[in-house]
Amino acid sequence: MKFKIHVSNERGEWWENYELNTDNPQEWAERTVKNYNETLRSGEVPRTLLGVEVVEVDGPRLHSFFKLTNGQSVNFRGRIVDLYQCRECPVTAKRFGLSEGIIVDSKFKRKFSKYCMTQDDINKL
């Protein structure tokens, strides 16, 4: 689902765009702003959620990755990685070090880079 949230602080207001697998963007936005305000660092100012606007409801679904638990992080070409697999399709991915981003494995990048494909979609390829 694609949506945007309207937030403000004492310095002004702005929109932030998101594309997430969520059924309730309003609840997600409230929880996210609350978490941000509860973990402020020095110099940061609290935010207020002004609104949520859904941009696209029935678009393609993003991958829903889960960490493979067949051990701890592994060494991959000299770097420490965590291994992931999508719950919906055969895509595998890696997270390098402590970074937040999960990177789809190269063998899936052309056809499965960002969105899940159903088994029917895969059979058509």
Helices and strands as residue ranges (DSSP letters): E 2-9, E 12-19, H 25-38, E 48-56, E 65-67, E 74-76, E 79-86, E 92-96, E 103-104, G 106-108, H 109-112, H 119-124
